[in-house]
């Protein structure tokens, strides 16, 4: 059971990532997804989802250029498998999963590279994007960067991606129970980090 202190952190994470989602206009896209539309082409999907997927990847890999590469690879994979997809909703799910998996690969490569080279701090976010956030929001985003990979993925997908536990489980390849317990541990870790700040 999550304590009151942790639920305060959860509300802060939800506010911060919800604020970023609103800045990105992701909520507008969700509203459009509910309206009946003509079948999407790959070009339509790229136009509608590319920036959203890049922002998701930035929150996972903490580097805009790398995030763009991850998303380009995801769209390349989607192009190769376009004929096998059921519908545009399946394509968005495919993209999310590909972005999460691509981000994991990037983080694994970084970890391996750090073992052979001195560690470095990536220049993650532009001054403009951080200036748009309050100091509380900035602290939350910085603390997210210190979480283990899976914990960060779950929180970002939940509160920025606005995904359900089932959707997160599908995108990350873990069970719903694992998603729930990982989110709980991540919020506790954030509470400790923010309490020490």
ZIJO-V45900 format. One record per residue. N is the residue number from 1. RES is the residue in three letters. SS is DSSP state (A for helix, B for strand, O for the rest). PSI is psi as a letter, one per 30 degrees, with the letter a starting at -180 (* if undefined). D_LAST is the distance of its C-alpha to the last C-alpha in Angstrom with 2 decimals. Layout:
N | RES | SS | PSI | D_LAST
N | RES | SS | PSI | D_LAST
//
This chain:
1 | UNK | O | k | 24.34
2 | UNK | O | k | 20.91
3 | UNK | O | l | 19.59
4 | UNK | A | e | 18.79
5 | UNK | A | e | 14.99
6 | UNK | A | e | 15.42
7 | UNK | A | f | 17.86
8 | UNK | A | e | 15.43
9 | UNK | A | e | 13.24
10 | UNK | A | e | 16.66
11 | UNK | A | e | 17.66
12 | UNK | A | e | 14.67
13 | UNK | A | e | 15.51
14 | UNK | A | e | 19.13
15 | UNK | A | e | 18.79
16 | UNK | A | e | 16.98
17 | UNK | A | e | 19.43
18 | UNK | A | e | 22.25
19 | UNK | A | e | 21.64
20 | UNK | A | e | 21.91
21 | UNK | A | e | 24.95
22 | UNK | A | e | 26.52
23 | UNK | A | e | 26.02
24 | UNK | A | f | 27.70
25 | UNK | O | g | 30.51
26 | UNK | A | e | 30.22
27 | UNK | A | e | 31.21
28 | UNK | A | e | 34.45
29 | UNK | A | e | 35.31
30 | UNK | A | e | 34.90
31 | UNK | A | e | 37.40
32 | UNK | A | e | 39.78
33 | UNK | A | f | 39.65
34 | UNK | O | f | 41.30
35 | UNK | O | k | 44.28
36 | UNK | O | k | 47.28
37 | UNK | O | l | 47.68
38 | UNK | O | l | 50.08
39 | UNK | O | k | 49.16
40 | UNK | O | k | 46.44
41 | UNK | O | l | 47.25
42 | UNK | A | e | 44.89
43 | UNK | A | e | 44.77
44 | UNK | A | e | 43.77
45 | UNK | A | e | 41.02
46 | UNK | A | e | 39.71
47 | UNK | A | e | 39.82
48 | UNK | A | f | 38.08
49 | UNK | A | f | 35.43
50 | UNK | A | e | 34.71
51 | UNK | A | e | 31.89
52 | UNK | A | e | 30.32
53 | UNK | A | e | 30.41
54 | UNK | A | e | 29.02
55 | UNK | A | e | 25.97
56 | UNK | A | e | 25.55
57 | UNK | A | e | 25.90
58 | UNK | A | e | 23.39
59 | UNK | A | f | 20.68
60 | UNK | A | e | 21.91
61 | UNK | A | f | 22.64
62 | UNK | O | h | 20.34
63 | UNK | O | j | 23.34
64 | UNK | A | e | 25.86
65 | UNK | A | e | 28.92
66 | UNK | A | e | 28.45
67 | UNK | A | e | 27.84
68 | UNK | A | e | 31.14
69 | UNK | A | e | 32.90
70 | UNK | A | e | 31.73
71 | UNK | A | e | 33.06
72 | UNK | A | e | 36.28
73 | UNK | A | e | 36.87
74 | UNK | A | e | 36.33
75 | UNK | A | e | 38.89
76 | UNK | A | e | 41.24
77 | UNK | A | e | 41.17
78 | UNK | A | e | 41.77
79 | UNK | A | e | 44.71
80 | UNK | A | e | 46.20
81 | UNK | A | g | 45.96
82 | UNK | A | e | 46.74
83 | UNK | A | f | 50.19
84 | UNK | A | f | 48.91
85 | UNK | O | k | 46.40
86 | UNK | O | e | 47.46
87 | UNK | O | a | 45.95
88 | UNK | A | e | 43.23
89 | UNK | A | e | 40.79
90 | UNK | A | e | 41.29
91 | UNK | A | e | 40.65
92 | UNK | A | e | 37.24
93 | UNK | A | e | 36.35
94 | UNK | A | e | 37.67
95 | UNK | A | e | 35.52
96 | UNK | A | e | 32.28
97 | UNK | A | e | 33.12
98 | UNK | A | e | 34.12
99 | UNK | A | e | 30.91
100 | UNK | A | e | 28.80
101 | UNK | A | e | 31.12
102 | UNK | A | e | 31.21
103 | UNK | A | e | 27.43
104 | UNK | A | e | 27.46
105 | UNK | A | e | 30.11
106 | UNK | A | e | 28.17
107 | UNK | A | e | 25.13
108 | UNK | A | e | 27.62
109 | UNK | A | e | 29.30
110 | UNK | A | e | 26.10
111 | UNK | A | e | 25.31
112 | UNK | A | e | 28.91
113 | UNK | A | e | 28.87
114 | UNK | A | f | 25.84
115 | UNK | A | f | 27.90
116 | UNK | A | f | 30.54
117 | UNK | O | l | 28.68
118 | UNK | O | k | 25.76
119 | UNK | O | l | 22.49
120 | UNK | O | l | 21.59
121 | UNK | O | j | 18.98
122 | UNK | O | k | 20.86
123 | UNK | O | i | 21.06
124 | UNK | O | d | 20.16
125 | UNK | O | k | 20.09
126 | UNK | O | l | 22.20
127 | UNK | A | e | 21.03
128 | UNK | A | e | 23.13
129 | UNK | A | e | 21.50
130 | UNK | A | e | 17.95
131 | UNK | A | f | 19.46
132 | UNK | O | f | 20.76
133 | UNK | O | k | 17.39
134 | UNK | O | l | 15.43
135 | UNK | A | e | 11.91
136 | UNK | A | e | 10.94
137 | UNK | A | e | 13.24
138 | UNK | A | e | 12.01
139 | UNK | A | e | 8.45
140 | UNK | A | e | 10.60
141 | UNK | A | e | 13.02
142 | UNK | A | e | 10.80
143 | UNK | A | e | 9.47
144 | UNK | A | e | 13.21
145 | UNK | O | f | 14.16
146 | UNK | O | f | 12.71
147 | UNK | O | l | 14.73
148 | UNK | O | l | 18.24
149 | UNK | A | e | 20.94
150 | UNK | A | e | 22.56
151 | UNK | A | e | 19.52
152 | UNK | A | e | 18.55
153 | UNK | A | e | 22.27
154 | UNK | A | e | 22.67
155 | UNK | A | e | 19.86
156 | UNK | A | e | 20.97
157 | UNK | A | e | 24.58
158 | UNK | A | e | 24.08
159 | UNK | A | f | 22.08
160 | UNK | A | e | 23.02
161 | UNK | O | f | 26.38
162 | UNK | O | h | 27.14
163 | UNK | O | l | 28.93
164 | UNK | O | l | 30.16
165 | UNK | A | e | 29.56
166 | UNK | A | e | 33.05
167 | UNK | A | e | 32.47
168 | UNK | A | e | 29.27
169 | UNK | A | e | 31.25
170 | UNK | A | e | 34.00
171 | UNK | A | e | 31.87
172 | UNK | A | f | 29.97
173 | UNK | O | g | 32.96
174 | UNK | O | l | 31.56
175 | UNK | O | l | 32.67
176 | UNK | A | e | 31.43
177 | UNK | A | e | 30.39
178 | UNK | A | e | 28.24
179 | UNK | A | e | 26.64
180 | UNK | A | e | 25.90
181 | UNK | A | e | 24.53
182 | UNK | A | e | 22.45
183 | UNK | A | e | 20.89
184 | UNK | A | e | 20.18
185 | UNK | A | e | 18.55
186 | UNK | A | e | 16.49
187 | UNK | A | e | 15.22
188 | UNK | A | e | 14.46
189 | UNK | A | e | 12.55
190 | UNK | A | e | 10.49
191 | UNK | A | e | 9.95
192 | UNK | A | e | 8.79
193 | UNK | A | e | 6.38
194 | UNK | A | f | 5.05
195 | UNK | A | f | 5.55
196 | UNK | A | f | 3.80
197 | UNK | O | * | 0.00
//
